[in-house]
Amino acid sequence: MSAAELKAETKDIVLDEVFPHAPETIWKTLTSAQLIARWLMKPTGFEAVVGNTFTFQTTPGGNWDGVIHCRVLEVVAFRRLVYAWKGGDERNTGYGAPLDTTVTWSLTPIEAGTRIQLVHAGFVLPRNESAYTVMSGGWKKVVRRLDEISGEES
């Protein structure tokens, strides 16, 4: 292991919110490709089935084509959805640097509705500093839209 790798730090984005919607309603919003396109990005090939691979397309940068490669790792209906989130190119620094992370959505029913926790884990700093910074703010907006779309579905 190089000195740089020894100094590398891993960071996670964690958001914890309470929405006034039933877990089943939020689950539908999290697992319907048509609805995902409204609150996150249009997925290609998404199904909430363990092992399923799918992609998102975002803005390309440098040597990176902007494709986010995902694979469903865990599905517990109405409770938990986990997928791998990978992208970037080894030749890029900053935006589009290699990213190998995991996104976990956890839903917990509570009296007021549902507690939703998003953990986007595995940002390796300093390599993923740009992605971590941009996505920290981005996920906050995405979670607000998830709440809005879930409200329309309930």
Secondary structure, 3 states (H helix, E strand, C coil): CCHHHHHCEEEEEEEEEEECCCHHHHHHHHHCHHHHHHHCCCEECCCCCCCCEEEEECCCECCECCEEEEEEEEEECCCEEEEEEEECCCCCCCCCCCEEEEEEEEEEEECCEEEEEEEEEEEEECCCHHHHHHHHHHHHHHHHHHHHHHHHHC
